[in-house]
Amino acid sequence: EGRFFLGVLGMMQRVAAVLGVTALARTEALMLSRCGVLCPAAFSSSGRTMRTIAAAEKDNSDKEERLGAGGRGGHAVRNQPELSEEEKIVQTAVMEHQRSAARLSQAEDARSLVGYSTGYAVLSTLSSALDGYPSGALVGFAHDERGLPFFCFSAMSSHTKDLVAAERSCESGGKAALCVTAKGFEGAADGRVTLIGDVSRVKKEQVEEQGLRELYRQKHPNAFWVDFGDFTFYRMHELKAINFVGGFARAGSIDPEAYMNAVIDPIQAFAAPVMSHMNDDHSSSTTAMVMHYIGLPQVEKAELVQLDRLGFMVQVTRLGQTFKLRLPFPRPAGDRKDVKTLIVEMTRAALGNPEVQAYMQQLEAKEEEAATTA
């Protein structure tokens, strides 16, 4: 099973490198509809684009191809393990749960990702030194009330020179793309968003009127150089397109208006300490909730990796494989107190399930035995 997962993952990454995000979304949707939960089907998307692609591909596949080993269509995977009828039933139920699991819209996800990012991202501009070539630089940024990024650049920076050169020939400024990764980004399973648009300098009176200097310092408290004479504020004033990847099989384009009108998820402001507490002290509760609410048996480990007002993203280890699943709340959370109340309610309900309770007792006994042996 581990070899199968790695084979699927490797293929997706190679396709992504060659064909880009749109092709990756299509390829992942096809693979997820055929491979089931044990491969990254756990990342199934609620986005309209992903649902449409997956549905179209599934029309051409029978159940064996979606759930079983060695389906006849699409990309063949060698040495794919044969699934038992019992496992097929489990995977079908889990996939159905994930399709309907409540989650933020992609616009909300993207706005929240930008809002809670580290404030550093890769800005790509059209090089003024190498005609026709892009130039990339890691830059600091903040965002305004619409989620539009703005910057404070030194006159000596290459990206500043690129934008100055572009302004000479185009009133709208320089064409640029800002790639922002989620806080704690580690790899392809983590979120990122690319904002594409026109960037130009901000007039001094607008900087003061709109409080850009103060907003920038809120994101970058040690940015004392914003008052230096050779530093200038720039802003992406026109947002042309947005590419969003929320992890495996959650990718697509977001309408700029939808992004700018979306609200940053308030729960993510305190998500890190809540998840850390759960993972350090109550990981067994998370395991129980995954088993009870998602219907996935034989869960070896479960850790919270994302928290928002509608629920969790959980990294699950099962049968030697690791993947992510969506675990929604029974109702939206409004504040930190709500989150705590919901977790307590869900934990009690999960541990009230006799099958879950028996399995958790077995896990606890194994852990105690391992500790004694060590």
Stockholm file with secondary structure:
# STOCKHOLM 1.0

chainA/1-374         EGRFFLGVLGMMQRVAAVLGVTALARTEALMLSRCGVLCPAAFSSSGRTMRTIAAAEKDNSDKEERLGAGGRGGHAVRNQPELSEEEKIVQTAVMEHQRSAARLSQAEDARSLVGYSTGYAVLSTLSSALDGYPSGALVGFAHDERGLPFFCFSAMSSHTKDLVAAERSCESGGKAALCVTAKGFEGAADGRVTLIGDVSRVKKEQVEEQGLRELYRQKHPNAFWVDFGDFTFYRMHELKAINFVGGFARAGSIDPEAYMNAVIDPIQAFAAPVMSHMNDDHSSSTTAMVMHYIGLPQVEKAELVQLDRLGFMVQVTRLGQTFKLRLPFPRPAGDRKDVKTLIVEMTRAALGNPEVQAYMQQLEAKEEEAATTA
#=GR chainA/1-374 SS CHHHHHHHHHHHHHHHHHHCHHHHHHHHHHHHHHHCTTTGGGGCCCSHHHHHHHHHHHTTCCHHHHHSSSCSSSSCCTTCCCCCHHHHHHHHHHHHHHHHCCCCCHHHHHHHHHHTSCSEEEEEEECSSSTTCEEEEEEECEECTTSCEEEEEETTSHHHHHHHHHHHHCTTCEEEEEEEECTTCCSTTSCEEEEEEEEEECCHHHHHHTTHHHHHHHHCTTCGGGGSTTEEEEEEEEEEEEEEECSTTCEEECCHHHHHHCCCCSGGGGHHHHHHHHHHHCHHHHHHHIIIIICCCSEEEEEEEEEETTEEEEEEEETTEEEEEEEECSSCCCSHHHHHHHHHHHHHHHHTSHHHHHHHHHHHHHHHHHHHHC
#=GC SS_cons         CHHHHHHHHHHHHHHHHHHCHHHHHHHHHHHHHHHCTTTGGGGCCCSHHHHHHHHHHHTTCCHHHHHSSSCSSSSCCTTCCCCCHHHHHHHHHHHHHHHHCCCCCHHHHHHHHHHTSCSEEEEEEECSSSTTCEEEEEEECEECTTSCEEEEEETTSHHHHHHHHHHHHCTTCEEEEEEEECTTCCSTTSCEEEEEEEEEECCHHHHHHTTHHHHHHHHCTTCGGGGSTTEEEEEEEEEEEEEEECSTTCEEECCHHHHHHCCCCSGGGGHHHHHHHHHHHCHHHHHHHIIIIICCCSEEEEEEEEEETTEEEEEEEETTEEEEEEEECSSCCCSHHHHHHHHHHHHHHHHTSHHHHHHHHHHHHHHHHHHHHC
//
